[in-house]
Amino acid sequence: MKISARNSLKGTVKQIIPGAVNTEVVIEVAPDVEIVGVITKSSAEALALEVGKEAYAVIKSSDVMVAVE
């Protein structure tokens, strides 16, 4: 796989929560470290996602916000 995004984390699909339009995908990238992504339902189907399958969390963002109380 070649991709221009610099932040690509390999992990294992832990949970898939399908919705009417979007699907929430939980990827464990390290023990007890999970990243949740929301993709279209059709993309989830095209990727043939299954719990236990290897997948990449690819993060491409121009902004990261951090807040505290």
N, C-alpha and C positions, 0 to 999 in steps of 0.2 A: 504494500500500500504506500503510495506517495501522496502527501497532502501538504499544503502550504502552512497550515496552522502549526504553531510551535508547541502547543500544549496538548499532547496526545498521551493519555494514560491507559495502559492495557489492564483489563480486569475481567471479571466474570459476572455475567448477568445473574442477579440475585432475585429480582422480582420484576414482573411485567404487569402493569395495570392498564388494561385497554379501556378507552372511552369511546364515545360516539364518533369523535373526529380525531382526537389525539391519544397517544399512548405514553404513559409514564414508565420509564425504564430506570431501574436501580442497578448500578454497576459497582461491585466491590473492587476497589483498586489496590487495597492492602487490607490486612486483617483489621476489621472494625472501622474501615474507612470506605464510605460509600459516596458515590456521586449520583445525583438524580437528574435525568434529562427528560424533556418532553418533546416528542417527535410526532409527526403525523402518523395516523393509523396505517396509511398506505406505505409509508417508509418502514414501519415496524414489520409489516407483512413482507415487503420486498427484501429486508435483511434476514428474514426467517429467524427472528430472535426467539430464543428458548432459554429458560432458566438453566444455568450451568454452562452455557455456551460462552466462549471467549468473545469479548467485544472491546472496543476502544471508546473512551470518553474523550471527545475532541472538543477543546475549549477555545473558542475564538471570540474575543471580546475586546473592545476598545476602552471599556470602563470597568473598574471593579470598585464597588462601594463597600465601605466599612463603617459600622456605626456602633456606638456604645450608649448606655444610659447615662 
